[in-house]
Amino acid sequence: MKSDSDLRDEIQVELVQQFSADAQRMDVQVLDGVVTLTGNVGSDLDRWRLDDAIRKMPGVRGLIDKTMAVPEAPLANSDPDIARPWFPGS
């Protein structure tokens, strides 16, 4: 059986490989093979994919998912094709 710290390290590697941007916004804790995830992911789909990947890992006895789907905000005025109001003199 894997130690909790080994399992935590493997999960963090998985986070970086599959969810590189979101991995920095997440915290992983493992106690007796039960994984607790906290933090933010980009979408509900990412949550489901993450849960599925972790549950399939050898040594995981359970998963407590406390993550929230919080999409990253788009950059303001990042699309030059978006119509902008026209005002004389601007």
Secondary structure, 3 states (H helix, E strand, C coil): CCCHHHHHHHHHHHHHHHCHHHHCCEEEEEECCEEEEEEEECCHHHHHHHHHHHHCCCCCCEEEEEEEECCCCCCCCCCCCCCCCCCCCC
